Amino acid sequence: MASTFDVDRARHETPGCAGVAHFNNAGSALPPARVTDTVIDYLRTESLLGGYEAAEQAKDRIDGVYASIARLLNAAPDDIALSDNATRSWQAIFYALPFGPDDRILTASAEYASNAIAYLQIARRTGATVEVVGNDETGQLDVDDLRRRIDSDVKLIAVTHVPTQGGLVNPAEEIGAVAREADIPFLLDACQSAGQLDLDVERIGCDALTSTGRKYLRGPRGTGFLYVHPRLRDRLEPAMLDLHSATWTSPTEYVVDPTAKRFEVWERDFAAVLGLGAAVDYAMEWGLPAIEERVAALAATLRSRLADVDRVTVHDAGARKCGLVTFSVDGLPAEEIKNRLNAAKINTSVTHASSAQYDFTARRLPDLVRASVHYYNTDKEIDRLTGEVAALAR
């Protein structure tokens, strides 16, 4: 674990650390005080000036959010769109893609429910088919199997980078290389990876990437963003347009915005947008490589300690693992474990089969307790968590 990481500072700047041991960062992380203050300060300004007037006054700061996210991803500001959550960002791309009979969508066994439901809906509407690429011996997407499935009927490769049900990190860069070789659009759901992994869209080679603000980026709920490369963006007209994403140029004509803003709508929560920008800037101050190193080390410690507890099984797969740790206790329902931990002021969550049917069905998984670490967590908190689980498992 990086010895230079100033954990005391991180905890001091995170008021929630004083009240709970928060291991639900893959659900919604504790925000730093800077983010909360940014949101509240803007709302106060809005209440004094008026909504439109406050937004006009903050225009440069709002524009700066695009630049901040672009720096986070090694992209250009024109490649970034803002939304109110990751799913809306993902849907904006997916539902703009044209599909027809015999077209094929390739995805991973770790895919998230909202994405899989969209695939199935489009398959029913259009006659396209959904194929789940196999896993390799480590449990991550098998890139060789992906490559074998490529042909002219494949119209999309869409993969969740880090699944909701464990610490697996799918091999995004290798997937991107296959997609680029075959000239097939690659849509990466980075909802669980943005903010804990060092993401570079040029290195990954994805055509589009989507994420939320509330998870590892530690931003407000109700925020999300989309990256889309011009090579894909220029080919797509969004499924829905408004006077922000397009300009009404005559009674019978309109022109779509040339930037990624074509995937936005006009109305938004500007306080939350500025909070998202503050969260991204805060993460960049720490440095994503340093965050990634600390989060991975904390998660490895937690996995090791849980694995030493009788009747506890850790279920994380993959050659590379991140900050999500999932486990079960023989004979105890996951919801009961979560509730008992919550009573001890330890926040976790539960992942059900309905969130990841492909993976839960294939591995015959029970409901899982998910403990997701962040850089402000400590070894002492890990000891508290594992001690409580051990007591429950007796």
N, C-alpha and C positions, 0 to 999 in steps of 0.2 A: 504494500500500500504506500502511495506517495507520501513521504514524510513531510513534504513542503505544504501539504494541503492544510489550510488554517480552519480546522473544524470548529474551534471556539468562535471564530468570527462568523462562520456560517450559522451556527446556532444562535449567537447573539442577534444576528440580523433576521432571524426567523422566530417571531414571538411564539408560535405554536409549539416549538420544541420544549417550552417550559411546562406545558400541560399534558402532552401525550407523547408516547413513543409511536411515531407515525410510520407504519410499514404498509401504507396504501398509496404509495406514490404513483403506481401504475393506474390508479383510479383517479386521484386528484391530489397533487402534492401540496404541502404547506407552502404558501407564498412568502417570499421575503417581504419585510416591511416596506421596502421601496415600491414594490408592485401595488400593495394595498394603498399606500399613500398616493400613488399616481392616480389610481382609480377614484379615490375619494376627493382628492383635490380637483380633478376635472369635474366631477359631479357638482361640487360646490360652485365652481365657476359657471357651469351650465345653469344652475339655479339662480345665479345673480345676473347673468347676461342674456340668457335665452339659449335654446339648443342650437339654432343655426349660427348665432353670433359666436358662441363658444367654439363651435367647430371651425369657423372661419379664422378665429384668433389662433387656433391650434393647428392650422393647416400644415405648416412646415414640420411640426412634430409628428403629425399623422403620416405625412409623406415619408418621414424618416423611418417609420415602422417597416415599410417595404424594403428600404435599404438595409435595415438591421437583419431581417429574415434572409435577404439575399446574401449577406455576409456569412450568416450561420450556415448556409447551404453551398457557398461558393457559386452563386448564381448572379443574375442581373436583376435589378429592381423590376424591370418590365416583365420578368418571368414569374412574378409573385402576385397572387390574388389572396384577398382576405375573406373569411367567411365566419359564421358563428359556431362552427364545429368541424371536426375532421370528416365526419360522414358526409356533410354537405359538400365539402371540398372534393371528396372522392367521387360522389355522385355527379358533380358538375362535369368531371372528365368522362366517367364511365357512360353516362346517359347521352353524351354527345357523340360517342363512337357509333358508327354504322355497323350493324350486324345483319346477316341474312341466313337463309337455310344452308346448312352444312358448314358454316363458319364455326371455328373452334376457339374457346377461351381456355387457356391453360393457367392453373392455379396450384397452390400448395396445400398439403394436408392440414397445415396449421392455420388455414384461412379463418378469418373472423366472420361471425354470423351475418352482420349487415352486408358485407361484400358478397358472401355466398348467396344470400337471398336475392340480391340484385342480379347475380349471374343467372339464377334459376328463373327469375321473372323475365329477363331478356330472352332466355332460351325458350320459354313458353310462347313469348310474343313472336319470335322471329324464326324459330327452327334451328337456331344455333345450338351447339352442344358445349357442355362444361366438362373438362377433364382435370382430374387431380393427379399431378405429377407425383411419382413415388418418392420415398425418402431413402437416403443412403443409410449405412450401418450406424451412423451417429444419431439419426433422427431428423437431420435437416433435409431440405429439398435436394434431391439427387440431380445434379446438373447434367450428368450423362443421360439420365432418363429424359430430362427436359430436351436435350439436344436431339435425341432419337425421335421425339414427337413432332419436331418442327417440320412443317410443310406449308404449301401455299394456302391451305385452308385456315391456318392459325392466324387470327386477327388481333389477339391480345394475349400478353403475358401479364398477369396481375397477381402480386404476392404480398402478403403481410410480412414485414421485415422481422418484427418481434411479436409473437402471438400473445393473446390475452391469457393463455393457460400455461405459461412457463417461461423459463429463461433462455430458450432457444433464440439464436440470431441466424436467420436464413442468409445464405451467401449471396447478398445482393449484387456485389460486383461481378461475380461469375455469371449470374443470371443476366445482368446487363450486357455482358460480352456476347452471350448467345443471342440476345434480342437485337443487338446492333449488327451482328453478322447476318442475321436473317431479315433485317429491316422490319421488325415487328414492334409495335408500341409496347413499352414496359411501364406499367403503373405500379408504383411502390407505396404501400400503406406504411408510413413511418410514425403512426400514432403513438406507439410505445417506445420508439427508438429516438425520436428527436428530443434532445435535451440530456440524454444519457450516453449516446454514441456520437462520435465525431463523423458527421454526415457531409459528404462532398458529392454533389449530383454529377459533376464531371467524372469523378472517379467511379461512381456507381454506374453511370451510363443510362439512368432511367429517363424516360420521356416526361413523366409526371410523378410527383411525390406529394403526399398529403399528410397533414398532421393536425394535432390539437394544441392548444396552449396550456391546458389545465394539468397535464400529466408531468413528465419530467422537465418541461420548461418552466414549471412553477408559475404559470400565468393564470389569469382569471378564467373561470368557467364561461362558456358561451363565446369562445374564440377558437379560430382555426385558420389554417392557411393552405394554399396550394402553390406548388411550383409546377410550371409546364414549359417545356422547351419549345422554341419557335418551330422546330421541325414537326412537332405534333400540333401545336396551337394553330398554326396557319392553315391546317387541314380541317379544323373543327369549327362548327357553329354550335354554340351551346343550345341545349334543349329548351332553355328559357332565357329570354332577354328582357331588359327594361331600359329606361332612359339613361342609365349609367353604363350598362354593358354595350349599348348601341346608341347611335344618334339618329333621330328621325329627320331625315334630310329633305323630304318633300312629302306631300300627302300619300304617296304610294311607294316611298323608298326609305330604306334605313341603311346605315353603315355600322358594322360591328367594330368595337374597339380593337385596335391592332395588338394591344398588350394583353397580359393575362387578366386584366380587369374585365375582359369580356365574360369572365366566369363569376363576376360579382353581381350584387344588387346594390341599389343606391342607399337604402336605409341600413344603418348599423348602430351598434352601441359604441360610441367613440371613447367613452371612458374605458371600456374593456379593451378596445384596440390599443389605446395608449398603455394600458396595463400589460398587454401582450408585448409591446415594444420594450417596455421596461424590463420584463422578464427575460427576453432574448438578450438584451444588452447586459443584463446581470450575469447570465450564463456565459456570455462571451468574455466577460471580465475574468471569470474563473478559468476559462479555457476548456473546450470540450475534451481534448485529450486527457487533461487532469481529472475532469469529472468522470470520464469513462473508466480511467484506471481505478479511481477510488470506489466507484459504484460496483465494478466487477469484483474487486477485492472483498468488499463488504458482503456481497452476495455469496461468494465462494466460502467465506467464513460461516455464514448462516447455513448454507447447504451442509457443510461439514458437521456442524454442531447438531443440526436436526437429524442427520443420518446416524448419529451416535445414540439417539434416543430410541429405546425399545418401542416397538409397535408403530413407529413413524416411518413412512416411505416418502422420499423425495422423488418427484416425477419429472424434473427438467431434463430435456433432451438437447442434442446438438453438439457439434464440435466446438462451437463458440457460445459462451453463455453470458448473460447480462444481469441486470438488477432484479429480475422477477424470479421468485422462488416459490414453487408450488409443492404442497405436501398433503398427505392424508394421515390419519391416525386410525388404526384398526378398531372397528367397532364404534367409532364416534362420528356422527354426522358433521360435515364441514361447517354448517351454519351454527351448530352448537359450539364448536371450537371458536369460531369467529366471535360469537356473542360472549363467551367466557373471557376471551382475550380483551374484548372491548370493555368489559366490566373492570378489567385491570388497567385500563387506560392504555391499551396497546391496539392500535388500529390495523386491521387486515381486511381482506375481502374474500369472497367465495366466487369461484368460476364454475359454471354449470355446463353440462353437455350442450345446452341450447345455444351457447356462445361459440362453440367450435365442434360441430357435429362430426366432421370428417375425422378429426384427431381423436376425440373421445370415443367414437365408435371403433376405430381401428385399433386403439390401444386399450379399449375396455376400461377407461378411466372412471373412477368415482368422482363425485363432486370434490373439488380441490380447494384447500385454503391457499390463498395467494398472499405472500408477504413480499412486498417490493421495497427495496432499500433505496435511499438516496444519500448524497454525500454528507448530509447533516446528521445521519444516523451514526451511532457509535457502537463499539464492542459491548459496552455496558448495556445498551438497549437490546442488542442481540442476545446477551445473556439473560435478560429479563424475559424476552420472548421464548427462548428455548426452555428456560426454567418453568414457565407457565405451561408450555406444551408437555414437558416431561411430567409435570404434576397431573395433568389431565389424562395422560397415557397410562398412568399407574393402574 
